[in-house]
Amino acid sequence: MSVTKNQLFKRQITLSEIGEVGQQKLQDASVLVVGCGGLGSPIAVYLASSGIGKIHLVDFDTVDVSNLHRQVFYSLDDVGKSKAAVLSEFIKKRAAFTDVSFTNKPITKENVFDLISEFDIIVDGTDSLPTKYLLNDACVIENKPLVYGSLYKFDGYVASFNVLQNDGSYSANLRDAFPEMATDVPNCSEAGTMNSIVGMIATQQVNEVLKLITGIGKPLANELLIYNSLQNTQLKMKLKPTVLKDKIAKLFKIQTYFDAACATQNSDWQISSAALKEQLSLRAQSRSLEIIAVLPNLKLPFKVNQTIPIQQFDVDKIKVDLTKTYVMVCQRGFNSYKATKMLKAKYPELNVLSLTGGISGY
């Protein structure tokens, strides 16, 4: 079917605040969307549907069954496929005037500047704290606006960081809201989330992008919006731009922004679900196992010997039995692998294994 821009964007152009001029601004704009999951996938689809001229998607992951309840632009037939590739094809079928492309690998300290350099606005659709700080710091260094969104259970957070102000200065960035990267905040897969708040925060981020491009309304610059879905309440936390570019440039040089989710894991330090099930079914074998959950409140199909949250995982305080095999367990296999590495560093001869894929894949 052949359509014109006026047909496709008629309802939006009808808004006097947008009009033909505003719609052309959207057509001329380019946006980088990092993460194609619960936040990134609706962000990309809504931006394309609004008429953004150029969108590039970045995501290294594949579609998983557990994603589908909140990542509604994927189907059961897409399980196992590249998120970025599937989402790119979906957008091409409904956004005739959007040039969409994708990168099917993680964004890292080594490639971040190349990826953000060609785009007007960067959108953070990730659930990775290291990646959020990487994007923030790179955008500050390169003077790029960053539309931020994050989730924690029933709470959502949205802001437009590093926005050029009328006086030539730049608005607050992520480090003005949260100066240090927390190490004990679980992501959506580990803490859980409802699909409704994921969609709400995603469309809030879309709203910020459209305001920044068209110049209408008041973006969330120097403010962090915090929304609670259980009470339907929200508040805006005022921010002051105190962590400046020079300091962030120095931090960038020394930080690794390492994300375990993007790292290659040592297969010798892992145990598959099938292998663990087999060992648990054998009484003699099961007695030789010491299973430790490194996240609290996990819904487990088997008993664990200990629960030691990863943020409290102090190997110096753990009494080990060298005759046993230690199995670390978490939701997706990232924190358990982290705990495995810590134990192996302290006790190289100890047999320590991480449950591959965590409980989600058990």
Helices and strands as residue ranges (DSSP letters): H 5-8, H 10-13, H 19-28, E 30-34, H 40-50, E 54-58, G 65-67, G 76-78, H 83-94, E 99-103, H 112-116, E 121-124, H 129-142, E 146-152, E 155-161, H 174-177, H 188-191, H 195-214, E 223-228, E 233-238, H 245-254, G 260-262, G 267-269, E 270-271, H 273-281, H 283-287, E 289-293, E 306-307, G 310-312, G 315-317, E 325-329, H 334-346, E 351-355, G 359-361
